[in-house]
């Protein structure tokens, strides 16, 4: 017999094992006993199984490893002791078993490893000690001269000693993330073969890469670094560098100039950028960079000058900033980008002109922006675009030709918005393949006459749009799939259906700095319309939108400005839209310099209106 499995069956777990059960199985090579409730393995349990190559005691209920439990097993290669409750790893548990390749002690509540516990495992390649309760590894790793991978993440290690890793000259990968490290104590300088270093989520205030010339992947996100790690000129072969989420105080020009082979750089949530932006020459020398992430840096505009140094990038993320407008030439130097992420900014309008330079864009993420309205042809001729994300915005109106031009799109995501209907012509254009419209989740779809043209369009046999919309109303259709409702039943209670009309009569024409103003917008339509205001400052505001403190659109369509500033002067447009068309009216508001200025007769109207039928 070469294999013995004592693994539990459903509803059955062993609580103890006969010490002599294996004594007569001389040819045993694999012993599997995971998912049991043992407390210990007897010291002589495997003593007669000299050919044993694999032991699996994962989740076996072990609370201790007796001295000699795995001793003198010269052919033993792989041992899995993960997901147990082993408080301590003694120095004599593995004595004499010199050919281990893999030892997994992860998720086992280990609090300590005695000095030289693995000293005879000189051939071990992979050691997993992650997800335990270790506070130190003092002298525990001595003798592991050929170890390639070491995982110590998710422990409670506070500091390292200079000699902790002194025998790990062949180590290629170490994970120390999610500890409590305040200092590396010079321990890393011994890792001359190290290629991958993960120090994420610690408490480091400084770091040096000296002694690690072969590093290619470095992650030190979520620490307390006050400056960029020292020794960037040492890691000339680096491919990935993540220093995000650190209070780095300075990011001088040319800081990364020695990293000419770097492929990915993450400098998100860095204090120096938050306080002073990204310097024009900050990215100089990064000639091979493919992916750049500058998220969560409170940027109010695209760092277009800095981007000139990385014209070759393919992935650019500026998500989670405060960018409210994009200029026409912001991305002109990085027109080859294929994946652009602008999620969770303050964009009130789709930046159609700024997107024009892109010739290879396949993924565009505008989710989480306060987008209320997507006008016709918002994405120009982005014929290469495959994925468009508009989720978690504030969308209430999408014009019929909003997505026209997107002939290569595979998916559009408009989930979690304020959409109640979609125009029937939204997706009427030639395409060679089906695509997915993700729209169901988080939208208050109202299945009446306004959804009839769309339902008719997407339910035509052979059409290319795949979508699944469930009704939020009216009550009789709540929860039903739109496609299951007969078209004849999608009706509105209107004597005469028509496109909306708007009227801004009665609005304030003038106010003073620091004073309030009310701009009225009365909408007449059946079926009901969605309403929004566009302001001189570029805000697009719909009822109950909270992104613009001090501005509010009430349920009756009135725009309330609580305390005017000089920039509020200018033309305001009230727009209303239903499935039959759209109407708008412009109203001008003057702002006087002083609060004591005499307001002029507010009966004067400054307006211009227009109407559009679909």
C-alpha positions as CSV (number, residue, x, y, z in Angstrom):
1,X,0.0,0.0,0.0
2,X,1.4,3.3,-1.0
3,X,-1.5,5.6,0.0
4,X,-3.5,5.7,3.2
5,X,-6.3,8.2,3.6
6,X,-7.9,8.8,7.0
7,X,-9.5,12.0,5.8
8,X,-12.9,12.6,7.2
9,X,-16.1,11.7,5.5
10,X,-19.1,14.0,5.9
11,X,-20.2,13.8,9.6
12,X,-17.1,11.7,10.6
13,X,-13.9,13.0,12.2
14,X,-11.3,10.9,13.9
15,X,-10.2,12.0,17.4
16,X,-7.2,9.7,17.9
17,X,-5.1,7.3,15.9
18,X,-3.4,4.1,16.9
19,X,0.4,4.7,17.2
20,X,1.0,1.3,15.5
21,X,-1.4,1.7,12.6
22,X,1.4,2.4,10.1
23,X,4.1,0.1,11.5
24,X,3.4,-2.7,9.0
25,X,2.9,-0.5,5.9
26,X,6.5,-0.4,4.8
27,X,5.9,1.0,1.3
28,X,3.6,3.9,2.4
29,X,4.4,7.0,0.4
30,X,1.4,9.2,1.0
31,X,-0.5,9.7,4.3
32,X,-3.7,11.9,4.1
33,X,-5.6,12.7,7.3
34,X,-7.0,16.2,6.8
35,X,-10.2,17.4,8.5
36,X,-10.0,15.4,11.7
37,X,-9.9,16.1,15.4
38,X,-6.5,14.7,16.5
39,X,-4.7,16.5,19.3
40,X,-1.3,15.2,18.5
41,X,0.7,12.8,16.4
42,X,2.7,10.2,18.4
43,X,6.5,10.7,18.3
44,X,7.1,7.3,16.7
45,X,4.1,7.4,14.4
46,X,6.0,7.4,11.1
47,X,9.2,5.7,12.3
48,X,8.7,2.6,10.1
49,X,7.7,4.5,7.0
50,X,11.0,5.4,5.5
51,X,9.6,5.8,2.0
52,X,7.0,8.4,3.1
53,X,7.0,11.3,0.7
54,X,3.8,13.3,1.5
55,X,1.9,14.0,4.7
56,X,-1.3,16.0,4.7
57,X,-2.6,16.9,8.2
58,X,-4.4,20.0,7.2
59,X,-7.2,21.0,9.6
60,X,-6.5,17.8,11.6
61,X,-7.2,19.3,15.1
62,X,-3.5,19.2,16.1
63,X,-2.6,21.2,19.2
64,X,1.0,20.1,19.5
65,X,3.8,18.5,17.6
66,X,5.8,16.0,19.7
67,X,9.6,15.9,19.4
68,X,10.5,13.4,16.8
69,X,7.1,13.4,15.1
70,X,8.7,13.9,11.7
71,X,12.3,12.9,12.4
72,X,14.6,10.9,10.2
73,X,12.3,10.7,7.3
74,X,14.8,11.1,4.5
75,X,12.4,10.8,1.6
76,X,9.7,13.1,3.0
77,X,9.2,16.0,0.7
78,X,5.8,17.7,1.4
79,X,4.2,18.2,4.8
80,X,0.9,20.2,5.2
81,X,0.2,21.1,8.8
82,X,-1.9,24.2,8.1
83,X,-5.2,25.1,9.8
84,X,-4.4,23.6,13.1
85,X,-3.9,25.0,16.7
86,X,-0.2,24.4,17.2
87,X,1.1,26.8,19.8
88,X,4.9,26.1,19.4
89,X,7.2,24.5,16.8
90,X,9.9,22.7,18.8
91,X,13.5,22.4,17.8
92,X,13.4,18.6,17.5
93,X,10.2,18.0,15.6
94,X,11.8,17.7,12.2
95,X,15.3,16.6,13.2
96,X,17.0,14.4,10.6
97,X,14.4,14.8,7.9
98,X,16.7,16.6,5.5
99,X,14.9,16.5,2.2
100,X,11.8,18.6,2.8
101,X,10.7,20.7,-0.1
102,X,7.5,22.2,1.2
103,X,6.3,22.7,4.8
104,X,3.0,24.5,5.3
105,X,2.3,25.7,8.9
106,X,0.0,28.5,7.9
107,X,-3.2,29.3,9.7
108,X,-2.2,27.2,12.7
109,X,-2.1,29.8,15.6
110,X,1.6,29.4,16.0
111,X,3.0,31.8,18.6
112,X,6.7,30.7,18.6
113,X,9.2,28.8,16.6
114,X,12.2,27.6,18.6
115,X,15.7,28.4,17.4
116,X,17.1,26.1,14.8
117,X,13.7,24.3,14.4
118,X,14.4,23.8,10.7
119,X,18.2,23.6,10.8
120,X,18.3,20.1,9.2
121,X,16.0,21.1,6.3
122,X,18.8,22.5,4.1
123,X,17.0,21.4,1.0
124,X,13.6,23.0,1.8
125,X,12.3,25.2,-0.9
126,X,9.0,26.5,0.4
127,X,8.1,27.4,4.0
128,X,4.7,28.9,4.8
129,X,4.3,30.5,8.3
130,X,1.6,33.0,7.4
131,X,-1.6,33.8,9.3
132,X,-0.2,32.9,12.7
133,X,0.6,34.8,15.9
134,X,4.4,35.1,15.6
135,X,6.0,38.2,17.2
136,X,9.5,37.2,16.3
137,X,11.6,34.8,14.2
138,X,14.8,35.0,16.1
139,X,17.2,32.2,15.0
140,X,14.2,30.2,13.8
141,X,15.2,30.1,10.1
142,X,18.8,29.1,10.5
143,X,20.0,26.4,8.1
144,X,17.5,27.0,5.3
145,X,20.2,27.7,2.8
146,X,18.2,26.7,-0.3
147,X,14.8,28.2,0.7
148,X,13.2,30.0,-2.3
149,X,9.8,31.2,-0.8
150,X,9.0,32.3,2.7
151,X,5.6,33.6,3.8
152,X,5.4,35.4,7.1
153,X,2.4,37.6,6.3
154,X,-0.5,38.1,8.7
155,X,1.5,37.7,11.9
156,X,2.3,40.2,14.7
157,X,6.1,40.7,14.0
158,X,7.2,44.0,15.3
159,X,10.9,44.0,14.4
160,X,13.6,42.0,12.7
161,X,17.1,41.2,13.9
162,X,20.1,41.6,11.6
163,X,20.8,37.9,11.6
164,X,17.2,36.7,11.2
165,X,17.6,35.9,7.5
166,X,21.4,35.5,7.3
167,X,21.2,31.9,5.9
168,X,18.6,32.7,3.3
169,X,21.0,33.7,0.5
170,X,18.9,31.8,-2.1
171,X,15.6,33.3,-1.1
172,X,13.6,34.5,-4.1
173,X,10.3,35.6,-2.5
174,X,9.4,36.9,1.0
175,X,6.0,38.1,2.2
176,X,6.0,40.1,5.4
177,X,2.8,42.0,4.8
178,X,0.2,42.6,7.5
179,X,2.6,42.6,10.4
180,X,3.5,45.3,12.8
181,X,7.0,46.0,11.6
182,X,8.5,49.3,12.5
183,X,12.0,48.5,11.4
184,X,13.6,45.9,9.2
185,X,16.7,45.9,11.4
186,X,19.1,45.4,8.6
187,X,17.8,41.9,8.1
188,X,17.0,42.4,4.4
189,X,20.5,43.1,3.4
190,X,21.3,39.4,3.5
191,X,18.7,38.6,0.8
192,X,21.0,39.0,-2.2
193,X,18.9,36.7,-4.4
194,X,15.5,38.2,-3.5
195,X,13.2,39.0,-6.4
196,X,9.9,39.6,-4.7
197,X,9.5,41.7,-1.5
198,X,6.0,42.3,0.1
199,X,6.0,44.7,3.1
200,X,2.5,46.0,2.7
201,X,0.5,47.0,5.7
202,X,3.2,47.5,8.3
203,X,4.4,50.5,10.3
204,X,7.7,51.2,8.5
205,X,9.0,54.8,8.6
206,X,12.0,54.1,6.4
207,X,13.4,51.4,4.1
208,X,16.5,50.6,2.1
209,X,16.9,48.3,-0.9
210,X,20.7,48.0,-0.3
211,X,21.9,44.4,-0.7
212,X,19.0,43.3,-2.9
213,X,20.2,44.0,-6.5
214,X,17.9,41.3,-8.0
215,X,14.6,42.7,-6.8
216,X,11.9,42.9,-9.5
217,X,8.6,43.2,-7.5
218,X,8.4,45.5,-4.5
219,X,5.3,46.3,-2.5
220,X,5.5,48.6,0.5
221,X,2.0,50.1,0.4
222,X,0.2,51.2,3.6
223,X,3.2,52.0,5.8
224,X,4.4,55.2,7.4
225,X,7.3,56.0,5.0
226,X,8.3,59.6,5.2
227,X,10.5,59.4,2.1
228,X,10.9,57.2,-1.0
229,X,12.9,54.1,0.0
230,X,16.7,54.4,-0.4
231,X,18.6,52.4,-2.9
232,X,16.5,52.8,-6.0
233,X,19.7,52.8,-8.0
234,X,20.4,49.3,-6.6
235,X,17.2,47.7,-7.9
236,X,17.9,48.5,-11.6
237,X,16.0,45.4,-12.7
238,X,12.8,46.3,-10.8
239,X,9.6,45.7,-12.8
240,X,6.9,46.5,-10.2
241,X,7.1,49.2,-7.5
242,X,4.2,50.0,-5.2
243,X,4.8,52.8,-2.6
244,X,1.2,53.8,-2.4
245,X,-0.6,54.9,0.8
246,X,2.4,56.4,2.5
247,X,3.0,59.9,4.0
248,X,6.0,60.5,1.7
249,X,6.9,64.2,2.1
250,X,8.9,64.7,-1.0
251,X,8.9,63.2,-4.6
252,X,11.8,65.1,-6.3
253,X,12.1,65.3,-10.1
254,X,13.9,62.3,-11.5
255,X,13.4,60.2,-8.4
256,X,12.8,57.1,-10.5
257,X,15.3,57.8,-13.3
258,X,17.3,54.7,-12.5
259,X,14.3,52.4,-13.0
260,X,14.4,52.2,-16.8
261,X,13.0,48.7,-16.8
262,X,10.1,49.4,-14.5
263,X,6.7,48.2,-15.9
264,X,4.3,49.2,-13.1
265,X,4.4,52.1,-10.7
266,X,1.8,52.9,-8.0
267,X,2.1,56.3,-6.3
268,X,-1.4,56.5,-5.1
269,X,-2.3,58.3,-1.8
270,X,1.2,59.9,-1.4
271,X,1.3,63.0,0.7
272,X,3.8,64.8,-1.5
273,X,1.4,64.6,-4.5
274,X,-1.6,65.5,-2.4
275,X,0.1,68.7,-1.2
276,X,1.9,69.8,-4.3
277,X,0.8,67.7,-7.3
278,X,3.0,65.6,-9.5
279,X,6.1,67.5,-10.6
280,X,6.6,67.8,-14.3
281,X,9.8,65.6,-14.2
282,X,8.7,63.2,-11.5
283,X,8.4,60.3,-14.0
284,X,11.5,61.0,-16.0
285,X,13.5,58.0,-17.0
286,X,10.6,55.5,-16.8
287,X,11.0,54.5,-20.5
288,X,9.5,51.0,-20.1
289,X,6.5,51.9,-17.9
290,X,3.3,50.2,-18.9
291,X,1.0,50.9,-15.9
292,X,0.8,54.1,-13.8
293,X,-1.5,54.5,-10.9
294,X,-1.9,58.0,-9.3
295,X,-5.1,57.4,-7.3
296,X,-6.4,59.1,-4.2
297,X,-4.1,62.1,-4.4
298,X,-6.7,64.9,-4.3
299,X,-5.7,65.9,-7.8
300,X,-7.9,68.6,-9.3
301,X,-6.5,68.2,-12.8
302,X,-4.7,65.7,-14.9
303,X,-0.9,65.9,-14.4
304,X,-0.4,66.2,-18.1
305,X,3.1,67.6,-18.0
306,X,4.4,64.7,-16.0
307,X,2.7,62.3,-18.4
308,X,5.0,63.5,-21.2
309,X,7.8,61.3,-19.8
310,X,5.7,58.1,-20.1
311,X,4.2,58.3,-23.5
312,X,4.3,54.5,-23.9
313,X,2.0,53.6,-21.0
314,X,-1.0,51.3,-21.6
315,X,-2.8,51.6,-18.3
316,X,-3.5,54.9,-16.5
317,X,-5.5,55.2,-13.4
318,X,-6.4,58.6,-12.0
319,X,-9.4,57.3,-10.0
320,X,-10.4,58.6,-6.6
321,X,-9.2,62.1,-7.1
322,X,-11.0,65.5,-7.3
323,X,-10.8,66.0,-11.1
324,X,-13.9,68.0,-12.1
325,X,-13.0,68.9,-15.7
326,X,-10.7,67.5,-18.4
327,X,-9.0,69.7,-20.9
328,X,-8.9,68.8,-24.6
329,X,-5.1,68.2,-24.6
330,X,-4.8,66.5,-21.2
331,X,-4.1,63.0,-22.6
332,X,-2.5,64.0,-25.9
333,X,0.9,62.6,-24.9
334,X,-0.5,59.2,-23.8
335,X,-2.8,58.6,-26.7
336,X,-1.8,54.9,-26.8
337,X,-3.4,54.1,-23.4
338,X,-5.7,51.1,-23.7
339,X,-7.1,51.2,-20.2
340,X,-8.1,54.6,-18.7
341,X,-9.6,54.7,-15.1
342,X,-11.2,57.9,-14.0
343,X,-13.6,56.5,-11.4
344,X,-14.7,58.4,-8.4
345,X,-13.7,61.9,-9.4
346,X,-15.9,65.0,-9.7
347,X,-16.7,64.8,-13.4
348,X,-20.1,66.2,-14.1
349,X,-20.0,65.7,-17.9
350,X,-18.6,62.9,-20.1
351,X,-15.2,64.4,-21.3
352,X,-15.8,63.8,-25.0
353,X,-13.1,66.2,-26.3
354,X,-10.5,64.9,-23.8
355,X,-11.1,61.4,-25.0
356,X,-10.6,62.1,-28.7
357,X,-6.8,61.5,-28.8
358,X,-7.1,57.9,-27.8
359,X,-6.6,55.5,-30.7
360,X,-6.4,52.2,-28.9
361,X,-8.7,52.7,-25.9
362,X,-10.4,49.4,-24.9
363,X,-11.5,50.0,-21.3
364,X,-12.9,53.2,-19.9
365,X,-14.1,53.6,-16.3
366,X,-16.1,56.7,-15.4
367,X,-18.0,55.0,-12.5
368,X,-18.6,56.9,-9.3
369,X,-18.7,60.3,-10.9
370,X,-21.6,62.7,-10.5
371,X,-22.8,62.1,-14.1
372,X,-26.5,62.9,-14.4
373,X,-26.8,63.1,-18.2
374,X,-25.1,61.3,-21.1
375,X,-25.6,63.4,-24.3
376,X,-25.7,62.1,-27.8
377,X,-22.3,60.9,-29.2
378,X,-20.6,61.4,-25.9
379,X,-17.8,59.0,-26.8
380,X,-17.1,60.3,-30.2
381,X,-15.4,57.7,-32.3
382,X,-13.9,55.4,-29.7
383,X,-14.4,52.5,-32.1
384,X,-11.8,50.3,-30.2
385,X,-13.6,50.6,-26.9
386,X,-14.7,47.2,-25.5
387,X,-15.7,48.0,-22.0
388,X,-17.4,51.1,-20.6
389,X,-18.3,51.5,-16.9
390,X,-20.8,54.2,-15.9
391,X,-22.0,52.5,-12.7
392,X,-22.5,54.2,-9.3
393,X,-22.9,57.6,-10.9
394,X,-26.1,59.7,-10.8
395,X,-27.4,59.0,-14.2
396,X,-31.0,59.8,-14.8
397,X,-31.0,60.6,-18.6
398,X,-29.2,58.8,-21.4
399,X,-29.8,60.3,-24.8
400,X,-30.8,58.0,-27.8
401,X,-27.4,58.4,-29.6
402,X,-25.3,58.5,-26.4
403,X,-23.4,55.3,-27.3
404,X,-23.4,55.6,-31.0
405,X,-19.9,55.2,-32.4
406,X,-19.0,52.5,-30.0
407,X,-19.0,49.8,-32.6
408,X,-16.5,47.5,-30.8
409,X,-18.0,47.6,-27.4
410,X,-18.6,44.3,-25.6
411,X,-20.1,45.6,-22.3
412,X,-21.6,48.7,-20.9
413,X,-22.3,49.0,-17.1
414,X,-24.9,51.4,-15.9
415,X,-25.8,49.7,-12.7
416,X,-26.5,51.6,-9.5
417,X,-27.8,54.8,-11.0
418,X,-31.2,56.7,-11.0
419,X,-32.4,55.4,-14.4
420,X,-36.1,54.7,-14.8
421,X,-36.2,54.3,-18.5
422,X,-33.9,54.0,-21.6
423,X,-34.6,55.2,-25.1
424,X,-35.5,52.7,-27.7
425,X,-32.9,53.9,-30.2
426,X,-30.0,53.6,-27.6
427,X,-28.5,50.6,-29.2
428,X,-29.7,50.8,-32.7
429,X,-26.7,50.5,-34.9
430,X,-24.8,47.8,-36.7
431,X,-22.5,45.5,-34.7
432,X,-20.8,42.2,-35.6
433,X,-21.2,40.5,-32.2
434,X,-23.4,40.5,-29.1
435,X,-22.7,42.7,-26.1
436,X,-23.9,42.9,-22.5
437,X,-25.7,45.9,-21.1
438,X,-25.4,45.6,-17.3
439,X,-28.3,47.7,-16.0
440,X,-30.6,45.7,-13.7
441,X,-28.9,46.3,-10.3
442,X,-29.6,49.5,-8.4
443,X,-31.8,51.3,-10.8
444,X,-35.5,52.1,-10.2
445,X,-36.8,50.9,-13.5
446,X,-40.4,51.9,-14.1
447,X,-42.0,49.6,-16.6
448,X,-44.6,51.8,-18.4
449,X,-44.8,53.4,-21.8
450,X,-41.4,54.9,-21.5
451,X,-39.8,51.5,-21.5
452,X,-41.8,50.1,-24.4
453,X,-39.5,51.2,-27.2
454,X,-36.5,49.8,-25.4
455,X,-38.2,46.5,-24.6
456,X,-39.3,46.2,-28.2
457,X,-35.8,46.9,-29.5
458,X,-34.0,44.4,-27.2
459,X,-36.5,41.6,-27.7
460,X,-36.4,41.4,-31.4
461,X,-35.2,37.9,-32.5
462,X,-31.5,38.0,-33.5
463,X,-30.8,41.4,-31.8
464,X,-27.3,41.7,-30.4
465,X,-28.0,43.2,-26.9
466,X,-28.0,40.9,-23.9
467,X,-29.6,42.5,-20.9
468,X,-31.8,41.6,-18.0
469,X,-34.0,44.4,-16.4
470,X,-36.4,43.8,-13.5
471,X,-39.1,46.4,-12.8
472,X,-39.3,48.5,-9.6
473,X,-42.7,49.8,-10.6
474,X,-45.5,50.2,-11.2
475,X,-46.6,48.0,-8.3
476,X,-48.3,45.4,-10.6
477,X,-45.0,44.7,-12.4
478,X,-42.7,45.0,-9.4
479,X,-40.0,42.3,-9.6
480,X,-41.0,41.1,-13.1
481,X,-38.6,40.9,-15.9
482,X,-39.2,43.6,-18.5
483,X,-39.0,41.1,-21.3
484,X,-41.8,39.0,-19.8
485,X,-44.3,41.9,-19.9
486,X,-46.3,42.1,-23.2
487,X,-45.6,45.3,-25.1
488,X,-49.3,46.2,-25.1
489,X,-49.2,46.3,-21.3
490,X,-46.4,48.9,-21.1
491,X,-48.7,51.9,-20.9
492,X,-48.9,55.4,-19.2
493,X,-52.0,57.0,-17.8
494,X,-51.8,60.1,-20.1
495,X,-54.6,61.8,-21.9
496,X,-52.1,63.2,-24.3
497,X,-48.5,62.0,-24.4
498,X,-45.8,64.5,-25.3
499,X,-42.3,65.7,-24.8
500,X,-41.8,68.0,-21.8
501,X,-41.9,71.8,-21.7
502,X,-40.0,73.9,-19.1
503,X,-40.5,77.4,-17.7
504,X,-38.1,79.3,-15.5
505,X,-40.4,82.2,-14.8
506,X,-40.2,83.6,-11.3
507,X,-36.5,82.8,-10.9
508,X,-34.2,85.3,-9.2
509,X,-32.3,87.4,-11.7
510,X,-29.8,88.9,-9.4
511,X,-28.3,88.3,-5.9
512,X,-25.2,89.3,-4.0
513,X,-22.2,87.4,-2.9
514,X,-23.0,85.5,0.3
515,X,-26.7,85.7,-0.3
516,X,-29.1,82.9,-1.5
517,X,-30.8,82.6,-4.9
518,X,-33.7,80.5,-6.2
519,X,-34.1,79.5,-9.8
520,X,-37.4,78.0,-10.6
521,X,-38.1,75.4,-13.3
522,X,-41.6,74.3,-13.9
523,X,-42.0,71.2,-16.1
524,X,-45.1,70.0,-17.9
525,X,-45.0,66.6,-19.4
526,X,-46.8,63.3,-19.6
527,X,-45.3,60.8,-19.1
528,X,-43.1,62.2,-16.3
529,X,-39.7,63.7,-17.0
530,X,-36.3,63.7,-15.4
531,X,-35.0,67.2,-14.6
532,X,-31.5,68.6,-14.1
533,X,-29.8,72.0,-14.0
534,X,-26.4,72.9,-15.6
535,X,-24.6,75.8,-13.9
536,X,-22.0,78.3,-15.1
537,X,-19.4,76.4,-13.0
538,X,-20.0,73.2,-14.9
539,X,-22.0,71.5,-12.3
540,X,-24.9,69.2,-13.5
541,X,-27.3,68.9,-10.6
542,X,-30.4,66.7,-10.3
543,X,-32.8,66.5,-7.3
544,X,-31.1,65.4,-4.1
545,X,-27.6,65.2,-5.6
546,X,-25.2,65.8,-2.7
547,X,-21.9,66.2,-4.5
548,X,-22.2,70.0,-4.5
549,X,-22.6,71.4,-1.0
550,X,-24.6,74.6,-1.0
551,X,-26.6,73.7,-4.1
552,X,-29.8,71.7,-4.1
553,X,-32.5,70.9,-6.6
554,X,-35.8,70.5,-4.9
555,X,-38.6,68.1,-5.9
556,X,-40.4,70.9,-7.7
557,X,-37.4,71.6,-9.9
558,X,-36.2,74.8,-8.0
559,X,-32.4,75.2,-7.9
560,X,-31.4,76.7,-4.5
561,X,-28.1,78.4,-4.1
562,X,-27.6,78.9,-0.4
563,X,-24.7,81.3,-0.5
564,X,-23.7,82.7,-3.8
565,X,-20.1,83.3,-4.9
566,X,-18.9,85.5,-7.8
567,X,-18.3,82.4,-10.0
568,X,-22.0,81.6,-9.8
569,X,-22.8,84.4,-12.2
570,X,-23.9,83.4,-15.7
571,X,-26.3,81.2,-17.6
572,X,-28.2,78.3,-15.9
573,X,-29.9,75.7,-18.0
574,X,-32.9,73.7,-16.8
575,X,-33.4,70.5,-18.8
576,X,-36.2,68.0,-18.7
577,X,-36.4,64.8,-20.7
578,X,-38.8,61.9,-21.2
579,X,-38.8,59.2,-23.8
580,X,-40.5,61.4,-26.3
581,X,-38.0,64.3,-26.2
582,X,-36.1,66.9,-24.3
583,X,-36.6,70.6,-23.5
584,X,-34.4,73.2,-21.9
585,X,-34.5,76.8,-20.9
586,X,-31.6,79.2,-20.0
587,X,-31.8,81.7,-17.2
588,X,-29.1,84.3,-16.4
589,X,-28.2,85.2,-12.9
590,X,-26.2,88.2,-12.0
591,X,-24.1,88.4,-8.8
592,X,-23.3,91.8,-7.3
593,X,-20.1,92.4,-5.5
594,X,-21.6,93.5,-2.2
595,X,-24.4,92.2,-0.1
596,X,-25.8,95.7,0.3
597,X,-26.4,96.2,-3.4
598,X,-30.0,97.1,-4.3
599,X,-31.5,94.1,-6.1
600,X,-33.2,94.9,-9.3
601,X,-36.7,94.2,-10.2
602,X,-36.9,90.4,-10.2
603,X,-39.8,90.4,-12.7
604,X,-37.4,90.8,-15.6
605,X,-36.8,87.6,-17.4
606,X,-33.5,86.6,-19.1
607,X,-34.2,83.4,-20.8
608,X,-34.0,81.3,-23.9
609,X,-35.7,78.0,-24.4
610,X,-35.5,75.1,-26.8
611,X,-37.1,71.8,-27.3
612,X,-35.9,68.5,-28.9
613,X,-38.1,65.6,-29.9
614,X,-36.8,62.1,-30.2
